[in-house]
Amino acid sequence: MKSVGELSRRELLALKEIQLIGQTADRRLALQFLKDDMVAKCEEGRLQLTAEGRRMLVRGSPSLSEMAS
């Protein structure tokens, strides 16, 4: 499992996308997140962040803000 410092900007953005809409366009990342227990699949087929996924996103959020400026 990766640590927050190891998540790329693309991975953090995909986690944010999952948090907002329950899916991501990057199927490879979605499968990796499922394998790493950062997301879980709901009955409706949507993805949702697990506690680990939320933790990774919250800890990585400052780096997303820094990259935007």
N, C-alpha and C positions, 0 to 999 in steps of 0.2 A: 504494500500500500504506500502511496506517495504521501509526503508531508506537504504542508501548505507551500513552503518555499519551492517545491518541485513542480507545482502546478503552473502550466503555461497560461498566458493571457487567454488563449483560445479555450482551454479547459475551464477556466473560471467563467468566461462568457457563456459557455455551454451550460454550466451549472446554473447560472443566473437565468438563462432561457428556460431551463427545466423548471426552475422555481416559479417563473412567471406564467408559462403557458403549458407546462406538463409534457413538453417534448423538445427535441433539438433536431436540427437538420443534419447533424453529424452523427450518423448511425454508429460509426466506429467508436466515438467517444461515449455514446450512450451504452454500448455493450461493455466498454471498459469500466464505466461508472457502476454498472450493475455488478460486474465481477468484483470490483473493489468495495462493494457495499456502500457506495455513496448515494445511490438512488435505488428505488424499488418500483416495481411495476404494479399499478392498481388494477382492479378488476376491469375498469373501463379501458384499459390499455394505455392510460396516461402514466407518465413517470412522476415520481415525487421524491424529493430529497429525503434521505434518512438523516438521523442525528449527525452522522459523520459527514454527510454531504453539506448539511447546514453549517457545521463547524468549519469545514474547509472554505466554504463561500464567505462566511463572516470574516475569517482570518485573512482571506485573500482580497477582500474588498478594498483595503487601502491601496494595494498595488494596482487595482483597476482604476482608482481615482488618480493615482500618480501618472499612469500611462495616458489618461485622457487629457492631461494638461500639457 
